[in-house]
């Protein structure tokens, strides 16, 4: 009986997390540019933006779904 409650709770948490991932609002704070997807066509613009602000701290985070 205890194992089934744990399993049901775990499934509920997974379902809630998946629902939040699908339906949560996607916005960035005021003053921050929106997140972008880097593709072959957008690398030149990324490089130009990165080099334009050489006097500031810059961070690039690459995330892969695999």
C-alpha positions as CSV (number, residue, x, y, z in Angstrom):
1,X,0.0,0.0,0.0
2,X,2.8,2.4,0.9
3,X,4.6,1.7,-2.4
4,X,1.5,2.6,-4.4
5,X,1.1,5.9,-2.7
6,X,4.7,6.8,-3.4
7,X,4.3,5.8,-7.1
8,X,1.1,7.8,-7.4
9,X,2.8,10.8,-5.8
10,X,5.7,10.5,-8.1
11,X,3.5,10.3,-11.2
12,X,1.5,13.3,-10.0
13,X,4.7,15.3,-9.6
14,X,5.9,14.3,-13.1
15,X,2.5,15.2,-14.6
16,X,2.6,18.6,-12.9
17,X,6.1,19.3,-14.0
18,X,5.3,18.3,-17.6
19,X,2.1,20.5,-17.6
20,X,4.2,23.4,-16.3
21,X,6.8,22.9,-19.0
22,X,4.1,22.9,-21.7
23,X,1.8,25.7,-20.5
24,X,3.9,28.0,-18.4
25,X,4.3,31.6,-19.6
26,X,7.4,32.2,-21.6
27,X,8.6,35.7,-21.1
28,X,11.8,37.4,-20.0
29,X,12.1,40.2,-17.5
30,X,11.8,43.8,-18.6
31,X,15.0,45.1,-20.1
32,X,16.3,41.7,-21.0
33,X,16.4,40.5,-24.6
34,X,14.4,37.4,-25.3
35,X,16.0,34.0,-25.4
36,X,17.0,32.8,-28.9
37,X,17.8,29.6,-30.6
38,X,21.2,29.5,-32.3
39,X,21.0,28.2,-35.8
40,X,23.5,28.3,-38.7
41,X,21.8,31.5,-40.1
42,X,22.0,33.3,-36.7
43,X,25.7,32.7,-35.8
44,X,26.9,35.9,-37.5
45,X,24.4,38.0,-35.5
46,X,25.4,36.2,-32.3
47,X,29.1,36.9,-33.0
48,X,28.4,40.6,-33.7
49,X,26.4,41.0,-30.5
50,X,29.0,39.2,-28.4
51,X,31.9,41.2,-29.8
52,X,30.0,44.5,-29.5
53,X,30.0,44.3,-25.7
54,X,33.7,43.3,-25.1
55,X,33.8,45.6,-22.0
56,X,31.0,43.7,-20.2
57,X,30.7,40.2,-18.7
58,X,29.2,37.9,-21.3
59,X,27.9,34.4,-20.8
60,X,26.8,31.9,-23.4
61,X,25.0,28.8,-22.2
62,X,24.6,26.0,-24.7
63,X,21.9,23.4,-23.8
64,X,21.4,20.2,-25.8
65,X,18.3,18.0,-25.6
66,X,20.5,14.9,-26.1
